[in-house]
Amino acid sequence: MEALVSIIIPVYNAENYLEECINSALKQTWQSIEIIVVNDGSTDGSLNVIAKFNSPNITLINQPNGGASAARNKGIKHAKGAYIQFLDADDVLSANKIESQVKSLNGSLNHLSICKQVHFVDGENYLDAPVIDEWFYGGPFSPIDFLIKLYAGEETLPGYGGMIQPNTWLVPRLLIEKAGIWNEKISVDDDGEFFCRVILASQGILFADNGFNYYRKFKDSKSLSAQTSKKSIESAILSNTLKHSYLIKHSNDSIINKIFAKHFWWQGVLAYPQYPDLSNICINKGKELGYNGEKYVGGPFGHTLARIFGWKATRFLFYYSQLLKQK
């Protein structure tokens, strides 16, 4: 019998994209699927879109708005599959995505599968978007090697770094049971913290060279990870702190502290001057881990100013110039 794959779609006000998303799940060439749509308190027409589908493969769960992590956890609780496919409501999977990844795992419940991801801009045809080569289109990778390369960035390890969107993975349910469900206290980089745990619980990452995750990007809206509210910055700091703690428990490679020293420092710079208490926490953590790189996050002009006046004065000028533009 074919292994059952549970496709979990968290939905919050996604009426403009949801039909295309669900259709991409229904059209999977891997026939043994269930689709769990978790409506996270939508106030638009998302429920009307879901009602159009008359498929025994689709289960709708309604809950009060609790965020994407809470919606995914609700889906996991109801999932029956041996494998879990997360799918954001404004994204699309190629028809062969799941089949390719199930076959790449070859029955393993202790490995993760990753496929190619394609970024496309809302309003454009995702099939016309270019497929850009990524370093993780290969493998297999061991968990620690993969995470170090993912978190390092171009400056620390040239050719590595980047962002892997959650839909790109196919995850054995067993690994989620080992690693734990999504952390609902984290709203920014919740996927980074979750997949850090799941990857470390695995025996490695395998690559499926067929199938795509089409990830929609928006020109004019501010993404959740780019928000500068105190809550979002606290969330990013918590995620960073947890990921660092997970890795140093698994490896004594000195590059781990070097990588996270930079992450903490940059978070500290970006939190200043709006949240000086959070900035100090991050800057001190970066120093503790031995950060000795660039002290300012920004373009060439900002770096020049920072070398003359220091990063704090430069951030102060940048922050208040942005406030004046908004008035």
C-alpha positions as CSV (number, residue, x, y, z in Angstrom):
1,M,0.0,0.0,0.0
2,E,1.1,3.6,-0.7
3,A,2.1,5.6,2.4
4,L,-0.5,8.1,3.3
5,V,0.6,11.8,3.1
6,S,-1.2,14.4,5.1
7,I,-1.2,17.9,3.5
8,I,-1.8,20.5,6.2
9,I,-3.0,23.9,4.9
10,P,-3.3,26.7,7.5
11,V,-5.7,29.4,6.3
12,Y,-6.2,33.0,7.4
13,N,-7.9,35.4,5.0
14,A,-6.5,33.7,1.8
15,E,-9.6,33.8,-0.4
16,N,-7.7,35.1,-3.4
17,Y,-5.2,32.2,-3.5
18,L,-6.9,29.3,-1.7
19,E,-8.6,27.7,-4.7
20,E,-5.3,27.4,-6.6
21,C,-3.6,26.1,-3.6
22,I,-6.1,23.3,-2.8
23,N,-6.3,22.4,-6.5
24,S,-2.5,21.9,-6.5
25,A,-2.9,19.5,-3.5
26,L,-5.8,17.6,-5.1
27,K,-3.8,17.1,-8.4
28,Q,-0.9,15.3,-6.8
29,T,0.2,12.3,-8.7
30,W,0.7,10.6,-5.4
31,Q,-2.8,9.3,-4.8
32,S,-2.7,8.4,-1.1
33,I,-3.3,11.8,0.4
34,E,-5.5,13.6,2.9
35,I,-5.9,17.3,2.9
36,I,-6.5,19.0,6.2
37,V,-7.5,22.6,5.9
38,V,-7.3,24.5,9.2
39,N,-9.3,27.8,9.1
40,D,-7.6,30.0,11.6
41,G,-10.5,32.4,12.2
42,S,-10.7,33.9,8.7
43,T,-12.9,36.9,8.3
44,D,-12.9,37.0,4.5
45,G,-14.5,34.6,2.0
46,S,-12.0,31.7,2.6
47,L,-14.7,29.4,3.9
48,N,-16.8,30.0,0.8
49,V,-13.8,29.0,-1.3
50,I,-13.4,25.8,0.7
51,A,-17.1,25.0,0.3
52,K,-16.7,24.8,-3.5
53,F,-14.7,21.6,-3.1
54,N,-16.6,18.3,-2.8
55,S,-13.8,15.9,-2.1
56,P,-13.7,13.1,0.4
57,N,-9.9,13.8,0.7
58,I,-10.5,17.2,2.3
59,T,-11.2,17.8,6.0
60,L,-12.0,21.3,7.3
61,I,-11.2,22.3,10.8
62,N,-12.3,25.6,12.2
63,Q,-10.6,27.3,15.1
64,P,-10.3,30.9,16.6
65,N,-7.4,32.9,15.3
66,G,-4.2,31.6,16.9
67,G,-1.6,32.0,14.3
68,A,0.0,29.8,11.7
69,S,1.9,27.6,14.2
70,A,-1.3,26.9,16.2
71,A,-3.1,26.0,12.9
72,R,-0.3,23.7,11.8
73,N,-0.3,22.0,15.2
74,K,-4.1,21.5,14.9
75,G,-3.5,19.8,11.6
76,I,-0.8,17.6,12.9
77,K,-3.1,16.5,15.7
78,H,-5.7,15.3,13.2
79,A,-3.3,13.9,10.6
80,K,-3.3,10.2,9.9
81,G,-0.4,10.1,7.4
82,A,3.1,8.7,7.8
83,Y,4.4,11.8,6.1
84,I,3.4,15.5,6.6
85,Q,3.3,18.1,3.8
86,F,2.9,21.6,5.0
87,L,1.4,24.0,2.5
88,D,0.8,27.7,3.0
89,A,-2.6,28.8,1.6
90,D,-1.1,31.3,-0.9
91,D,1.5,28.8,-2.4
92,V,1.3,26.0,-5.0
93,L,2.9,22.6,-5.4
94,S,3.8,21.0,-8.7
95,A,1.7,17.8,-9.3
96,N,4.7,15.5,-8.9
97,K,6.1,17.1,-5.8
98,I,4.9,14.7,-3.2
99,E,5.4,11.5,-5.3
100,S,9.0,12.5,-6.1
101,Q,9.8,13.1,-2.4
102,V,8.1,9.9,-1.1
103,K,10.2,8.0,-3.6
104,S,13.4,9.8,-2.6
105,L,12.8,8.7,1.0
106,N,12.3,5.1,-0.1
107,G,10.3,4.1,3.0
108,S,12.6,5.9,5.5
109,L,10.9,7.5,8.5
110,N,14.2,8.9,9.8
111,H,15.2,11.2,6.9
112,L,13.7,14.4,5.5
113,S,13.2,15.1,1.8
114,I,13.8,18.5,0.2
115,C,12.9,19.6,-3.3
116,K,13.5,22.6,-5.5
117,Q,11.7,25.9,-4.6
118,V,10.7,28.6,-7.0
119,H,10.0,32.2,-5.9
120,F,7.4,34.0,-7.9
121,V,5.8,37.5,-7.5
122,D,2.1,37.7,-6.9
123,G,0.3,38.5,-10.2
124,E,2.8,36.6,-12.3
125,N,2.5,33.1,-13.7
126,Y,4.5,30.9,-11.3
127,L,5.3,28.5,-14.2
128,D,7.3,31.3,-15.9
129,A,9.4,32.0,-12.8
130,P,13.1,31.0,-13.1
131,V,14.4,28.0,-11.3
132,I,17.5,29.2,-9.4
133,D,20.2,26.7,-8.4
134,E,20.6,26.3,-4.7
135,W,23.4,24.6,-2.8
136,F,21.0,22.2,-1.1
137,Y,19.9,20.8,-4.5
138,G,22.1,17.8,-3.9
139,G,23.2,15.8,-0.9
140,P,22.6,13.7,1.0
141,F,23.5,16.0,4.0
142,S,24.0,15.1,7.6
143,P,21.9,17.3,10.0
144,I,24.7,19.3,11.5
145,D,26.4,19.9,8.2
146,F,23.2,21.0,6.6
147,L,22.2,23.5,9.4
148,I,25.7,25.0,9.6
149,K,25.6,25.7,5.8
150,L,22.1,27.0,6.0
151,Y,22.8,29.4,8.9
152,A,26.3,30.5,8.0
153,G,25.6,32.9,5.1
154,E,27.8,34.1,2.3
155,E,30.3,35.9,4.5
156,T,31.0,33.0,6.8
157,L,30.8,30.2,4.3
158,P,30.8,31.5,0.7
159,G,28.2,29.8,-1.5
160,Y,25.9,28.9,1.5
161,G,23.1,30.4,3.5
162,G,19.6,31.2,2.2
163,M,16.0,30.5,3.1
164,I,14.1,27.3,2.8
165,Q,10.3,27.8,2.8
166,P,8.3,25.1,4.8
167,N,6.4,23.7,1.8
168,T,9.8,22.6,0.3
169,W,10.0,19.7,2.9
170,L,8.3,16.4,3.2
171,V,8.5,15.3,6.8
172,P,8.0,11.9,8.4
173,R,5.4,12.2,11.2
174,L,7.8,10.2,13.4
175,L,10.4,13.0,13.3
176,I,7.8,15.5,14.5
177,E,6.9,13.2,17.3
178,K,10.5,13.0,18.3
179,A,11.3,16.7,17.9
180,G,8.0,18.2,19.1
181,I,5.3,20.3,17.4
182,W,5.5,24.0,16.3
183,N,6.4,26.5,19.1
184,E,3.3,28.7,19.3
185,K,5.2,31.4,21.3
186,I,7.2,32.2,18.1
187,S,5.7,34.2,15.3
188,V,8.8,35.3,13.4
189,D,11.1,32.4,12.3
190,D,8.8,29.8,13.7
191,D,9.6,27.6,10.8
192,G,13.3,28.1,11.3
193,E,13.1,27.0,15.0
194,F,10.7,24.1,14.2
195,F,12.8,22.6,11.3
196,C,16.0,23.0,13.3
197,R,14.6,20.6,15.8
198,V,13.2,18.2,13.2
199,I,16.4,18.2,11.2
200,L,18.5,17.4,14.3
201,A,16.1,14.6,15.2
202,S,16.6,13.0,11.7
203,Q,19.4,10.9,10.2
204,G,19.8,13.4,7.3
205,I,18.4,15.2,4.4
206,L,17.7,13.6,1.0
207,F,17.1,15.6,-2.2
208,A,14.2,14.9,-4.7
209,D,15.3,16.2,-8.1
210,N,11.7,16.2,-9.5
211,G,8.9,18.4,-8.2
212,F,8.7,22.1,-7.1
213,N,7.4,24.2,-4.3
214,Y,6.1,27.5,-5.8
215,Y,6.5,30.2,-3.1
216,R,4.5,33.4,-3.7
217,K,6.1,36.7,-2.8
218,F,4.4,40.1,-2.5
219,K,5.7,43.4,-3.8
220,D,3.9,45.9,-1.7
221,S,3.2,44.1,1.6
222,K,5.4,43.9,4.6
223,S,6.2,40.2,5.4
224,L,5.8,39.0,9.0
225,S,9.5,38.5,9.3
226,A,10.2,42.1,8.3
227,Q,7.9,43.6,10.9
228,T,9.5,45.7,13.6
229,S,7.1,45.4,16.5
230,K,8.6,44.6,19.8
231,K,6.7,41.2,19.7
232,S,8.2,40.3,16.4
233,I,11.8,41.2,17.4
234,E,11.4,39.3,20.7
235,S,10.2,36.3,18.7
236,A,13.2,36.5,16.3
237,I,15.5,36.7,19.3
238,L,13.9,33.7,21.0
239,S,14.1,31.6,17.8
240,N,17.8,32.5,17.4
241,T,18.5,31.7,21.0
242,L,16.8,28.3,20.8
243,K,18.5,27.3,17.5
244,H,21.9,28.2,18.9
245,S,21.2,26.1,22.0
246,Y,20.1,23.1,19.9
247,L,23.2,23.1,17.7
248,I,25.8,23.4,20.5
249,K,24.2,20.4,22.2
250,H,24.8,18.4,19.1
251,S,28.2,19.7,18.0
252,N,31.3,21.5,19.5
253,D,32.3,23.0,16.1
254,S,33.5,26.5,16.8
255,I,31.8,27.8,13.6
256,I,28.5,27.6,15.4
257,N,29.3,30.3,17.8
258,K,30.8,32.4,15.0
259,I,27.6,32.1,13.0
260,F,25.2,33.0,15.8
261,A,27.5,35.8,17.1
262,K,26.7,37.5,13.8
263,H,23.0,36.8,14.0
264,F,22.7,38.2,17.5
265,W,24.8,41.3,16.6
266,W,22.6,42.1,13.6
267,Q,19.4,41.6,15.5
268,G,20.8,44.0,18.1
269,V,21.6,46.6,15.4
270,L,18.2,46.3,13.8
271,A,16.4,46.7,17.2
272,Y,18.1,50.0,17.9
273,P,17.1,52.7,18.7
274,Q,13.4,51.6,18.9
275,Y,14.0,48.9,21.5
276,P,17.3,49.7,23.3
277,D,16.7,46.9,25.9
278,L,16.4,44.2,23.3
279,S,19.3,45.7,21.3
280,N,21.6,45.5,24.4
281,I,20.7,41.9,25.0
282,C,21.6,40.9,21.4
283,I,24.7,43.1,21.2
284,N,26.0,41.6,24.5
285,K,25.3,38.1,23.3
286,G,27.1,38.8,20.0
287,K,30.1,40.0,22.0
288,E,30.0,37.0,24.3
289,L,30.1,34.7,21.3
290,G,33.1,36.6,19.9
291,Y,31.6,38.7,17.1
292,N,34.2,40.8,15.3
293,G,32.6,41.5,11.9
294,E,30.8,44.5,10.4
295,K,29.1,46.6,13.0
296,Y,26.4,48.1,10.8
297,V,23.6,46.4,8.8
298,G,22.7,48.4,5.7
299,G,23.9,49.7,2.3
300,P,27.3,51.3,1.3
301,F,26.3,54.8,2.4
302,G,25.2,53.6,5.9
303,H,28.5,51.6,6.3
304,T,30.4,54.8,5.5
305,L,28.5,56.8,8.0
306,A,28.9,54.0,10.6
307,R,32.7,54.0,10.2
308,I,32.7,57.8,10.9
309,F,30.0,58.2,13.5
310,G,29.5,54.7,14.8
311,W,26.7,52.2,14.2
312,K,24.4,53.6,16.9
313,A,24.4,57.2,15.6
314,T,23.9,55.9,12.1
315,R,20.9,53.7,13.1
316,F,19.5,56.6,15.0
317,L,19.6,58.8,11.9
318,F,18.2,56.1,9.7
319,Y,15.3,55.3,12.0
320,Y,14.2,58.9,12.4
321,S,14.5,59.7,8.8
322,Q,12.2,56.8,8.0
323,L,9.7,58.1,10.6
324,L,9.7,61.6,8.9
325,K,9.1,60.0,5.5
326,Q,6.0,58.3,6.8
327,K,4.5,61.6,8.0
